[in-house]
């Protein structure tokens, strides 16, 4: 049994044991392939833990409507609702009423002070690295959470890596200079140091490198 499978079974059983009513029914009957796929192919490769995640999490609106989130990530300063959406079931069950109710549900969650992150089941199966990158950016942008590889970096180096993580294209010394309010030489020296630490790699240029990206597309962060 893989580490994920072992952790997943223990995690799910813990929530089943401590739940009751509708949430217990949903954990036993509805929590399944999509949610597990989200955790296995999206969350686990980035975080390596299921801590602070709560499946089939109940949510009540001010007007008395009750919903359940696929996965709730309960962390300060702001919790996050994380969901896996299957196009087939959504398309099969879609009508104007259910479409409107889905939007109302999302609006209520956001207005209650939650973040929301949603993934299609197709993307989790076919392009998991892209989903992992969104989770990585979520942890950086919303929680300021760094991977262990970042712990020994200076404050300037951390900010450069964060910039590279949230940028879809490569970053340049000028980008870094503007971000840090430092000279071009300062930016180039720090980019070079991060390259030596195998956190960044050159995206263009050979002798004089013009741009950088995460090393091996951020594989050190998975």
N, C-alpha and C positions, 0 to 999 in steps of 0.2 A: 504494500500500500504506500502511495506517495505521501510526502509530508502534507501536501494540500488536502488529500483525501482524509487523512487522519485528523487534521485540524478542523476540516469542514464538518465531519461527522460529530466530533465532540462539541463544536460550536452550535450546530443545529440542535443537537440533543439537549444541550443546556437551556436553550430558549424554549424548546418544547416542554421541558420539565417545569419551567417557571411561568408558563403561560396558561391561560384558561379562556373559556368562551370562544368568541369568533376568531380571535387571534390564534388560539390553539388549533381550531379547525382548519384555518388557512395554512398554518405551518405544516399540518399533516397532509392536506389535500391539494393546496394550490402552489405552495412554495416548491419549485422544481427546477426543470432544465434551464430556463432562462436566467433565473437568479443565480444558480450554480455556475452557469457559463460566465456571467458577469464577474463573479468572484474568482473563478479559476483562471480566466483568460485576460481579465482586465485588472482586477485589484491585487491578487496574490503575487504576480510577477513583479509588481512595483513595491509593495509593502511587506509581503512575506508574513503577514499576520492578519487575523480577523478581529482583533481587539477594537472595541468601540463601535462595532457594526451590529445592527439589530434588525433581523428579518421580520417582514410583515408587521411593521411598526404602526400602531394605531395613531390616528390624527383626527381631532375633532375641530370643526370650524366654529366661529362665534354664533352662527345661526343654527347650530345643532347637527350639521351633516357630519357623517363619520366616514373616514377613508383609511386605507392601509397603504403604506409605502413599501415598495419591494425591499429596499435596504435603507435604514437610517444610520448615518454616521454622526454620532453624538460627541461632538468636540467643541470646546470653546474656541473662538468667540461666537460661532454661529453654526448650528447643525446643518447637515446636508442630506437631502433626499436623493438617493441614487437608484435609477431604475433601468431595467432592460425591457425594450419594447419589441415585440414580435410583429412584423409587418402583416403576416398572414392572419393572425387573430384580430388585429386592429382593423384590417380591411374587411374581414368577414363580418365583424360586429358593428361596422361603422354605419351611422346614420346621422342626420343633423342634430338630433337630440344628444346622442352619446358624444359627438364631437364637441358640442357646447359644454357638456358636463365635464369633459376632460380638460377643457381650457379653464373652466371655473375652478376645478380641483387644483390645477397648477397655480392659478392666481391666488387661491386661498393659502396654499403652502408658502408661497413667496411673501405674501402680505403678513403672514404670521412670523416672519423673520428667518425663514429657511433659505438656504441655497438649494438649487436643483441641478443635477447632472444626469443626463439621459443618454442611453446607448441603444442602438439597434442591435438585435440579436445577430443579424447578418454580418454587421461590422465586427462584432466580438468574435465571430467564427472565422471570418475571412481576412480581416485586417486588425488583429488584436494589438499590434504595436501602436497603432494610431489611438486606440482606446486607452492604452497604458499611458500614452503621452498626455492625454487629457487629464487622467488621474494624477499624473506627476505634476502637471501644472496646477491642478486644484490644490494639491498639498502645499505647493510653493506659494501660490497667490493668496489662498484663503486662510491657510494655517501657518505659513512661514516655516513649514517642516522641511528639513534638509535630510538628504540621505547621509549615511555614515561617511561616505566619501568626502562630504563637504565639511566635516566637523573641524578639520585642522586648517582650513583656509582662512586667510585674512578677510576682513569685512569687504575689501575691494574685490577680492577674488570671488567671494560668494555672490556679490551683486552681478559680476560678469557672467557667472554660470547661470544665475537666474534669468538674466537677459537672454542668453542663448537658449534656455529651456522654453521660454515663452515666445520665441521668435520663429516663425515658420521658415524663414530664409536664414542665410548666414549673417554674422555680425562683423562689422569692420572696426578698425582702430578708432575711426571717427565716431562711430556709435558709442563705443566705450568711453571715449574722451568726453563726449557730451553727457553721458549718463553720470560719470563720476565727477565732472567738472575739473578734470585734470588735463595735462598736456598730452599730445600725441605720443611722445616718447614714453610717458608713464603708462599709457594704455598699451602700447606695443610690448613693453617689458612684462606687464602682467599677463597679456595674452600668450606670450612666449612661455612664461612660467607654467601657465595652465596647460599648455601643449606638452611640456615636459612631464607634467603630472598625469598625462593621458586623460584629461578631462575635456580638452578641446583638441581639434585637429584642423589643419588648414583646409579651407574650402576652395580657395583660389590663390594663385601665385606659387612660386617655387622658392627662389632665393629671397625675394621680398614678398612676404605673404600679405595678400590684400584683404582676406576675409577668413573667418573661422566658423566652425559649427561644433556641436557636441561630438565628442569622440565616439566613433562607431555608432552614430545616431543615438547616443545616450545609453548604450548597452551596459555601461557601468552603473546605471541607475535602475536597472531592472533586477 
